[in-house]
């Protein structure tokens, strides 16, 4: 089954990533843009930013987010979601992923 035909998986995650300077109007929008660029991510909501560390070239951010992603149905969805997010450019760490049980 292709990922396009796979129903979305709703998760909450704690991620560490690099947000480019000057790329977005707000830090939350920058976090959402970095994660939305990951192949397989359909939607991103930034619940809260928990840490900010500016550097010369970017801003290192820890954030709690809610995501809608497409992972194979026959996989362990938490592991597959973690692996998918870790492939994203600018994503430094995926510290926690939990399935949204209401979805």
C-alpha positions in Angstrom: 0.0 0.0 0.0 1.4 3.4 -0.9 1.8 6.1 1.7 -0.7 8.3 -0.3 -3.5 5.8 0.4 -2.6 5.4 4.1 -4.9 7.1 6.6 -3.1 9.7 8.6 -1.7 8.9 12.0 -2.2 11.6 14.7 0.7 12.0 17.1 2.1 14.4 19.7 5.9 14.8 19.8 8.7 16.6 21.6 11.3 17.6 19.0 14.6 19.5 18.9 15.3 21.3 15.6 17.0 24.1 13.9 14.9 27.0 12.6 16.6 29.2 10.0 16.9 32.9 11.0 14.7 35.3 9.1 12.7 32.6 7.4 9.4 33.1 9.2 7.4 35.8 11.0 7.3 33.9 14.2 9.3 31.2 15.9 6.3 28.9 16.0 5.7 29.4 12.3 9.4 28.5 11.7 9.0 25.3 13.7 5.9 24.4 11.7 7.7 25.1 8.4 10.7 22.8 9.3 8.4 20.0 10.3 5.9 20.5 7.4 8.8 20.0 5.0 9.3 16.4 6.2 8.0 14.0 3.5 5.0 12.3 5.0 3.9 15.1 7.3 0.4 16.4 6.4 -0.2 18.9 9.2 1.6 20.5 12.1 0.4 22.4 15.1 3.0 23.9 17.5 1.6 23.4 21.0 4.4 25.2 22.8 8.0 26.2 22.5 9.9 24.8 25.5 13.5 26.0 24.8 15.2 28.6 22.5 19.0 28.8 21.9 20.0 31.3 19.2 23.2 30.6 17.2 25.0 32.6 14.5 23.1 30.8 11.6 19.9 29.5 13.1 17.8 29.1 16.2 17.8 25.8 18.1 14.3 25.1 19.4 12.7 22.4 21.5 9.0 22.3 21.0 5.9 20.2 21.8 3.9 19.6 18.6 0.9 17.8 17.3 1.2 16.2 13.8 -0.7 14.3 11.2 1.6 12.0 9.4 1.4 9.1 6.9 3.2 5.9 8.1 2.6 2.4 6.9 -0.3 0.8 8.7 1.5 -2.5 9.3 4.3 -0.7 11.2 4.7 0.2 14.8 3.3 3.7 14.4 5.4 5.3 17.2 8.7 3.9 15.8 7.7 4.7 12.3 6.6 8.2 13.2 9.9 8.8 15.1 11.9 7.5 12.1 10.0 9.7 9.7 10.5 12.9 11.8 14.2 12.1 12.3 14.7 12.2 8.5 13.7 15.8 8.4 16.3 18.5 7.4 16.9 20.6 10.5 15.4 18.0 12.9 18.1 17.2 15.5 16.2 14.9 17.8 12.8 13.4 18.4 12.6 13.1 22.1 9.1 11.7 22.5 6.3 10.5 20.3 2.8 9.5 21.5 -0.2 8.4 19.5 -3.2 10.6 19.8 -5.8 8.0 21.1 -8.7 10.3 20.1 -7.9 10.1 16.4 
